[in-house]
Amino acid sequence: MRPGGQVTLADVARAAGVSLATASRALNGGQRVVGRELRERILEAARRLHYVPNAHAQALAGSTTATVGLVLHDITDPYFSAIARGVIAGATERGALVTVGTTFRSMERELEFVRTFRAQRADAIVLAGSGFEDADYRADMREELDLQRRAGGGCAVVSEHDLPVPTVLPDNRGGAADLARALVGMGHRRFAVAGGPSCLTTVRHRLGGFLGALEDLGVPACDVEVLDHPFHEEGGRAAARELLDRGCGATALFCVSDVMALGALDLLAAEGIAVPDVLSVAGFNDVPVMRRLSPAVSTVRLDLEAMGRCALELAVERAAEVRTARFPAEVVLRASTTPPADVRARQEVR
């Protein structure tokens, strides 16, 4: 190891018991293929020593342009694209370049993108999207972001990640609880919830906020159907399909994301289920398309672009104090939610 603690490729080769050329092929690629077991041994030595190839020095020698690595689940999802707009707008104002890594909700890909951006000496890394309820993932991500900060780089996360770094924190639990109260206030007593993978912190908090508020309001658990499906549009379709197949009599469907609500609405329209006359539908996030549909869709509004801008600012300021910026969630009731049929009938009689 060189004076000052900088780990070199030679250190990794020595620790793995291989030649410098073999270590280079395993870590940097090359025409000759390194065997799987040997490659794993070299990668393990590199991880143990916290070795980071100086790709920035190789590829960007002499450049003074600041770089930002943005890691998110799915750029085609309007939720993430809105956050990305905020990050990119803020970076552009600072003359920085943004590289986007899409993980498709893979913990392994998320960690790999952060490692890659750190290896490329990104000036700042913004991690956007749901955290994972996985202790090993959190320990590994905590270590990666700590190494980023110790090397002089900035970082920030969006949403609940339970990581000791600057955080942009939307009120997912409170927003979902407020929506439950609004729907009960309309007269709804039988509910369905299109949830998502319980390994995602955002899903757990939104689901917990909604169900907790219903319990506080005296809605029996037997009158709430929780439908677990993937956290995307096709998952919303599958949830609506399951709801119809169960025939549980729910009068309101809460989808824990707007894209799930879009999928559910598509399936309900195809099956001739009138929204909101037969079933009220609400989402979460307030992506722009929700207000342009017919009927316009009730949801919980987050200022997603402002959240992205804020995350970029937290990442680049490199403050010694770990700050949390909290963003409120606002219930927005539109035409997709009305009182259930029996309540409407009583209102008409009066």
Backbone hydrogen bonds, N-H to C=O, Kabsch-Sander energy under -0.5 kcal/mol:
donor,donor_aa,acceptor,acceptor_aa,energy
2,R,6,Q,-1.4
5,G,2,R,-1.6
12,V,8,T,-1.6
13,A,9,L,-2.6
14,R,10,A,-2.4
15,A,11,D,-2.3
16,A,12,V,-2.3
17,G,13,A,-1.0
18,V,13,A,-2.4
23,A,19,S,-2.3
24,S,20,L,-2.2
25,R,21,A,-2.2
26,A,22,T,-2.3
27,L,23,A,-2.1
28,N,24,S,-3.0
29,G,25,R,-1.4
39,R,35,G,-2.9
40,E,36,R,-2.5
41,R,37,E,-1.9
42,I,38,L,-2.1
43,L,39,R,-2.8
44,E,40,E,-2.4
45,A,41,R,-1.9
46,A,42,I,-2.3
47,R,43,L,-2.5
48,R,44,E,-2.5
49,L,45,A,-1.9
50,H,46,A,-0.5
50,H,47,R,-0.9
51,Y,46,A,-2.8
55,A,53,P,-2.2
55,A,119,A,-0.9
56,H,119,A,-0.9
58,Q,54,N,-1.7
59,A,55,A,-3.1
60,L,56,H,-2.5
63,S,60,L,-2.6
68,V,97,L,-2.7
69,G,124,A,-2.7
70,L,68,V,-0.6
70,L,99,T,-3.1
71,V,69,G,-0.5
71,V,126,V,-2.9
72,L,70,L,-0.5
72,L,101,G,-2.4
77,D,74,D,-1.4
81,S,77,D,-2.5
82,A,78,P,-1.9
83,I,79,Y,-1.6
84,A,80,F,-2.8
85,R,81,S,-2.1
86,G,82,A,-1.6
87,V,83,I,-2.2
88,I,84,A,-3.1
89,A,85,R,-2.7
90,G,86,G,-2.2
91,A,87,V,-2.4
92,T,88,I,-2.8
93,E,89,A,-1.9
94,R,90,G,-0.7
94,R,91,A,-0.7
95,G,92,T,-1.6
96,A,91,A,-2.8
97,L,66,A,-2.5
99,T,68,V,-2.8
101,G,70,L,-3.0
103,T,72,L,-2.4
103,T,101,G,-0.5
104,F,73,H,-3.0
106,S,103,T,-0.7
107,M,105,R,-0.6
110,E,106,S,-2.2
111,L,107,M,-2.3
112,E,108,E,-2.3
113,F,109,R,-2.5
114,V,110,E,-2.0
115,R,111,L,-2.5
116,T,112,E,-2.5
117,F,113,F,-2.9
118,R,114,V,-2.3
119,A,115,R,-2.6
120,Q,116,T,-1.9
121,R,118,R,-1.5
122,A,117,F,-2.5
123,D,67,T,-1.1
124,A,67,T,-1.4
125,I,154,G,-1.6
126,V,69,G,-2.9
127,L,125,I,-0.5
127,L,156,A,-2.6
128,A,71,V,-3.3
128,A,126,V,-0.7
129,G,158,V,-0.6
131,G,160,E,-0.9
133,E,199,C,-3.6
134,D,132,F,-2.0
138,R,134,D,-2.4
139,A,135,A,-2.3
140,D,136,D,-2.5
141,M,137,Y,-3.1
142,R,138,R,-2.6
143,E,139,A,-1.8
144,E,140,D,-2.3
145,L,141,M,-2.6
146,D,142,R,-1.9
147,L,143,E,-2.3
148,Q,144,E,-2.0
149,R,145,L,-2.1
150,R,146,D,-2.6
151,A,147,L,-1.7
152,G,149,R,-1.6
153,G,148,Q,-2.3
154,G,123,D,-2.8
156,A,125,I,-1.9
157,V,166,P,-2.3
158,V,127,L,-2.7
159,S,168,V,-3.4
161,H,159,S,-0.8
165,V,163,L,-2.2
167,T,323,R,-2.2
168,V,157,V,-2.7
169,L,167,T,-0.6
169,L,325,A,-3.0
171,D,327,F,-1.9
172,N,170,P,-2.0
175,G,171,D,-2.3
176,A,172,N,-2.0
177,A,173,R,-2.0
178,D,174,G,-2.4
179,L,175,G,-1.9
180,A,176,A,-2.1
181,R,177,A,-2.1
182,A,178,D,-2.1
183,L,179,L,-2.4
184,V,180,A,-2.4
185,G,181,R,-2.2
186,M,182,A,-1.1
187,G,183,L,-0.6
187,G,184,V,-1.1
188,H,183,L,-1.9
191,F,223,D,-2.7
192,A,252,A,-2.2
193,V,225,E,-3.0
194,A,254,F,-2.6
195,G,193,V,-1.1
195,G,227,L,-1.9
200,L,197,P,-1.8
201,T,131,G,-2.6
201,T,199,C,-0.5
204,R,200,L,-2.1
205,H,201,T,-2.6
206,R,202,T,-2.5
207,L,203,V,-2.8
208,G,204,R,-2.4
209,G,205,H,-2.6
210,F,206,R,-2.2
211,L,207,L,-2.7
212,G,208,G,-2.4
213,A,209,G,-1.8
214,L,210,F,-2.0
215,E,211,L,-2.3
216,D,212,G,-2.2
217,L,213,A,-1.7
218,G,215,E,-1.6
219,V,214,L,-2.7
223,D,220,P,-1.8
224,V,221,A,-1.6
225,E,191,F,-2.5
226,V,224,V,-0.6
227,L,193,V,-3.4
227,L,225,E,-0.6
228,D,226,V,-0.6
229,H,227,L,-0.7
232,H,230,P,-1.8
236,G,232,H,-1.7
237,R,233,E,-1.9
238,A,234,E,-2.3
239,A,235,G,-2.2
240,A,236,G,-2.2
241,R,237,R,-2.4
242,E,238,A,-2.4
243,L,239,A,-2.4
244,L,240,A,-2.3
245,D,241,R,-2.3
246,R,242,E,-2.3
247,G,243,L,-1.6
248,C,243,L,-0.7
251,T,190,R,-2.4
252,A,190,R,-1.1
253,L,280,S,-3.0
254,F,192,A,-2.7
254,F,252,A,-0.5
255,C,253,L,-0.6
255,C,282,A,-2.9
256,V,194,A,-2.2
258,D,284,F,-1.7
261,A,257,S,-1.7
262,L,258,D,-2.4
263,G,259,V,-1.8
264,A,260,M,-2.4
265,L,261,A,-2.8
266,D,262,L,-2.0
267,L,263,G,-2.0
268,L,264,A,-2.7
269,A,265,L,-2.4
270,A,266,D,-1.9
271,E,267,L,-1.6
272,G,269,A,-1.2
273,I,268,L,-2.8
274,A,272,G,-0.7
278,V,274,A,-2.5
279,L,274,A,-1.6
280,S,251,T,-2.7
281,V,336,S,-1.9
282,A,253,L,-2.3
283,G,298,S,-2.3
285,N,300,V,-3.1
290,M,287,V,-2.0
291,R,288,P,-1.1
292,R,288,P,-0.5
292,R,289,V,-1.0
293,L,289,V,-0.9
297,V,290,M,-2.9
298,S,281,V,-0.7
299,T,332,V,-2.4
301,R,299,T,-0.5
301,R,330,E,-3.9
302,L,285,N,-1.7
304,L,302,L,-1.7
307,M,303,D,-1.9
308,G,304,L,-2.1
309,R,305,E,-2.3
310,C,306,A,-2.4
311,A,307,M,-2.2
312,L,308,G,-2.1
313,E,309,R,-2.3
314,L,310,C,-2.6
315,A,311,A,-2.2
316,V,312,L,-2.3
317,E,313,E,-1.6
318,R,314,L,-0.7
323,R,321,E,-0.8
325,A,167,T,-3.1
326,R,324,T,-0.7
327,F,169,L,-2.4
330,E,301,R,-2.0
332,V,299,T,-3.1
333,L,331,V,-0.5
334,R,332,V,-0.5
336,S,296,A,-1.7
337,T,334,R,-1.4
343,V,340,P,-0.5
344,R,340,P,-2.5
345,A,341,A,-2.4
346,R,342,D,-1.8
347,Q,343,V,-2.2
348,E,344,R,-2.3
349,V,345,A,-1.8
350,R,346,R,-1.9
